[in-house]
Amino acid sequence: MARKRVAILISGRGANMAALIAAAKKPGYPAEIALVLSNRPEAGGLRRASADAIATAVVDHTAFGKDREAFEQAVQAHLETYRVDIVCLAGFMRLFTTSFVLRWNSRMINIHPALLPSFKGLHTHERALKAGVKIHGATVHFVVPEVDSGPIIAQAAVPVLDDDTPDALAARVLAAELRLYPLALGLVAGGKSSLAPDGTVRNATAVVPTAQMIVPDPRQAFNSPVPSWLGLDASSTDDG
């Protein structure tokens, strides 16, 4: 099966982008990174992508003023040029219109630094600490017009410690994100996680203990043997 062509949309340093690029280099991974696009010319992730010989593009949103549709048309032109199959939002700090989201229905995914549906929007770590939750984490979901409301593909949970600060908690969540997003993209690109007509995600779920990840069980989703890019041996659920 041909690998799916992926565009990663970023606005900053591209930490999750780098994790996706690294995963796509592994044998058997069902996606290839065809393009990294940013709405900010100064985004550090663009340099990182170029260093990996990945095509980059900039569509500076400030050049379009309040014309969101014109901005999206420029983004769409790049996606078409690079024959993109799946769009991954990775710290992309722009909201798309309903028409653009629906155009990419079931083909655009996002990672959010919280266990959705809790803590939608910004400042998730500060809000989690203020709420006194004992478990926090990250979610990869399909993108729908409502912000941070799409069907959940996979989640990773991390403990909240008594002496946590927002920065300390953010670092712990990011470490989980860097493992979660490549797994989720692999499942979507490999056809093992899909959006059903009723709006739910179809896949198997299990807890991977060492990362405290609540994710589709790779052994059920892929059957044996386990793909090498997951970094799992065939006899253990430990993905360390």
Phi, psi and omega in degrees: 000134180294142180288145178286140179270126189242138169251133176253125179256126186228164172231352186220226189290333175082040179296310178292326175303314181298323178294321178292320178298316180297318180296321182293344178278347184281144180301135176085353180294133189277010180225150172236145181273110184268335187200141167243123183238138178230150173270359180235118182301332184270004183302126182297332180297335179297319178293321179296319180294317179299323179296336177263015177060036177256137180298141178233158177210152178236129170237094185288113185296335182293338180286348184253002180058233180263008182275084183294324181294322178294320176300314182292326176298321178292320177297314181300323180299319178292320180298322178288321179301321183263012174051052184283136177262323185226137176252129176248119174272125183225083184074031179272113191263045174226144177264135179269154176289163179302318183297321179291317179299315181293330177298328180253025181306128180069007179234008178231127182234159184219152172248134183235135185277061175191165176271088179300148012275008177284147171056055172291157176086209188264171175056043186294323185288318176300318181291324178296317179294319179296325181284344179077023179291153181259347178227134180228183178166210185219156182224135168252130185217158170290145182273132175234169183302326178282130186297131175056035184237005185286162178304136186278130177268312183202155179222152175232130182251142175229152179286149172258122184266155184300327183260018182295144166251166176303322181291318180295318179293321179299320180295321179292320179293319180300319178301323177288321179303319185294341175266325186288315187296315177300323178296313182296316178298319178301321179291318180292313181294328180275002179075017182262354177219116186220158180271118182280162181302332181277004176088007177259161177265134179258112171192172177269155180231147176197164177264130173262105196301316190293330178258000185053037184267132174260100191220164171303129181296116185297332181287326176282320185291322186256346189065175182274145358278161179286133179302138183297331183292344177285342180072025181247144170271168189282354187247001187220148174269005180275115183262021185303000000 
